[in-house]
Amino acid sequence: MITLELVLQRFRGLSPSEIQGWLGEGLLRAEPCADGPGFTEIDVERIGLILTLRDELDVGEAALPIILSLLDQLYAARRALTQSA
């Protein structure tokens, strides 16, 4: 598991409250650990995606859940197609 501290070191300028907000909104998942939330590499990549959408592509906070949901659906469909082939 990747700790919150390591995530904050990787993404400079990201605050713990932003992570907690994304967790609360269901945009991000974490496993409870002794030191706080623990993240998998996929979760950390999702944080990077959220930051790219928000900061580089100027996607508003209200649109983030919609875009992430659509991306999740796209990846699920892709997995289903590759498993059935």
N, C-alpha and C positions, 0 to 999 in steps of 0.2 A: 504494500500500500504506500502511496505517496502522500506525505503529510501536507497539511495546509501551509506550513512554513515553507516547504520546498516549492509548492505552487506559487506562493507569493514571491519567492526568490526568482522563479522562472519568468513570471510576468510582472515586471517592475511597474509600479503605479496602481496595481490591482489591490483593492482593500478587502479585508475579511468581511466587511459588511456587504460588499457586492456579491461575494461568494454566498454568504448566508441568504441574501435576497434571491439569488438564482436557485438555491436549494429550496427555499420556501415557495417559489413559483413553479417548481418542478422542471425547470430548464436544465438542471444538473442533478446528478445523483452522487451520493457519498456513502461510505460505510462508516459506522461509528467505531472509533478507535480510542485508545486511552488518552491520546493527545488532542482529540478533536476529530473532525471528519477526515476520513482517509479516501483517497482517490485512486482509481486504476489509471493506466496510461490512456485508455480511451476517454475517461472522464477529463483528463488533463487536456487532451486534444480538443475536446468539446469546449473547454474554457477558451482555448485559442481561437476556435471557430466563432464563439460568441464575441470575443474581443475584435476579431477581424470584421464581423458583420457590423458591430456597433461603431468601431473607431475608424476603420478604413473604408467601409462601404456606406457608412452613415445611415444604418438601419435604426429606426427608432425603437425604444424599449417596448412599445405596444406591438410592434410587428415581429419581434424576436420569437415569441412562442409559436406564431404561425409558421414562420420560415423554418424553425427547428423541427416542428411537427411534420412539415412537408418533406424535409430532408430525411427524417427518421422513416417516414413511409416509403420514400424512394429507396433507401438502403435495405429496408425489410423486403420490398418487392424484388430487389436485385438478389438478395440472399436466397429468397424462395425460388427464383428462376435458376440460379446456379445449382441449388440442391436438387431440383427436379430434372435437371439435364443429365 
